[in-house]
Amino acid sequence: MGLIYLDTCLLIYAFEQHPDHGVRVRRALATQPADRFAISPLVQFECLVAPMRDGNLELQQYYEAGLAQFVQLPMSAAVFIHGAQLRARFGLKTPDALHLAAAQQHGCDALWTNDNRMAKAAHGLAVNVLT
């Protein structure tokens, strides 16, 4: 079985114990071993912005340690070109197009998200795990 790419929003819900979604995301993550999940530098970037902006070193380190358990997928120029195609074709926001492009370029089996627009553009690859 291949990798499951994780969208940033799910990790933020899980790591910061979101009152509505945190438990459901953590349960979904518990169904697979950590080495089955993949993230990209974009996921790391998005997760670390708020703790860095707020000067919350404890939360920043918590994210860094937690994110290190997942498979790290590189984002080559091909990912960015494919992301541009997805953005142009489906009107996705730039980060969403890049997440989807990374998952597709690396042959992931799924992209877990809570974004229905991305799920439509992914033609079955993206799954909204909160619905």
C-alpha positions in Angstrom: 0.0 0.0 0.0 1.3 3.5 -0.9 1.4 6.8 0.8 -1.3 9.1 2.0 -0.6 12.8 1.5 -1.9 14.9 4.4 -3.3 18.4 3.8 -2.1 21.0 6.2 -5.6 21.8 7.7 -5.9 18.3 9.0 -2.6 18.4 10.8 -3.4 21.8 12.4 -6.7 20.3 13.6 -4.9 17.3 15.1 -1.9 19.1 16.6 -3.8 22.0 18.1 -6.8 19.8 19.2 -9.4 21.7 17.3 -12.7 21.4 19.3 -14.8 20.2 16.3 -12.3 18.3 14.2 -9.3 17.4 16.2 -10.5 14.1 17.6 -11.9 12.9 14.3 -8.6 13.6 12.5 -6.5 11.9 15.3 -8.8 8.9 15.0 -8.3 8.8 11.2 -4.5 9.1 11.6 -4.5 6.3 14.1 -5.8 3.9 11.5 -2.5 3.8 9.7 1.2 3.7 10.7 2.9 7.1 10.7 5.3 6.0 7.9 2.3 5.6 5.6 1.6 9.4 5.7 3.4 11.9 3.6 3.8 15.7 3.8 5.7 18.3 1.7 7.8 21.3 2.7 4.6 23.3 1.9 2.8 21.5 4.8 5.7 22.3 7.1 5.7 25.9 6.0 1.9 26.3 6.6 2.0 24.6 10.0 4.9 26.7 11.3 3.7 30.2 10.3 1.3 30.8 13.2 3.6 29.5 16.0 6.5 31.5 14.5 4.4 34.6 14.1 3.1 34.3 17.7 6.6 33.6 19.1 5.2 30.3 20.4 8.4 28.2 20.5 6.8 25.4 22.4 4.1 24.9 19.7 6.7 25.4 16.9 8.9 22.6 18.4 5.8 20.4 18.9 5.0 20.7 15.2 8.6 20.1 14.1 8.8 16.9 16.2 5.4 15.7 15.1 5.9 16.5 11.4 9.3 14.7 11.4 7.5 11.3 11.9 5.9 11.6 8.4 7.5 10.8 5.0 8.9 14.0 3.5 8.2 14.5 -0.2 10.3 16.9 -2.1 8.7 19.6 -4.3 10.5 19.7 -7.6 9.9 22.1 -10.5 7.7 19.5 -12.0 5.4 19.7 -8.9 5.1 23.5 -9.4 4.4 23.2 -13.1 1.7 20.6 -12.5 0.3 22.8 -9.7 0.1 25.7 -12.1 -1.9 23.4 -14.5 -4.3 22.4 -11.7 -4.7 26.0 -10.6 -5.5 27.1 -14.1 -7.8 24.3 -14.9 -9.8 24.0 -11.6 -9.4 27.4 -10.0 -7.7 26.0 -6.9 -5.8 28.3 -4.6 -2.1 28.1 -5.1 -1.4 26.0 -1.9 -4.2 23.6 -2.6 -3.0 23.1 -6.2 0.6 22.5 -5.0 -0.6 20.0 -2.4 -2.6 18.1 -5.0 0.3 18.3 -7.5 2.8 16.9 -4.9 0.5 14.0 -4.1 0.0 13.2 -7.8 3.6 13.6 -8.8 4.7 11.2 -6.0 2.1 8.6 -6.8 0.3 8.8 -3.5 -2.7 6.5 -3.1 -4.8 9.3 -1.4 -4.7 12.9 -0.3 -6.6 13.4 2.9 -8.2 16.8 3.3 -11.4 18.5 4.4 -11.5 20.6 1.2 -14.4 19.5 -1.1 -13.1 21.7 -4.0 -9.8 19.9 -3.9 -11.6 16.6 -3.7 -13.5 17.5 -7.0 -10.3 18.5 -8.8 -8.4 15.3 -7.7 -10.8 12.9 -9.5 -10.9 10.5 -6.6 -7.4 10.9 -5.2 -8.5 13.5 -2.5 -10.8 12.3 0.2 -12.5 14.6 2.7 -11.9 12.6 5.9 -14.2 14.9 7.9 -17.4 14.0 6.0 
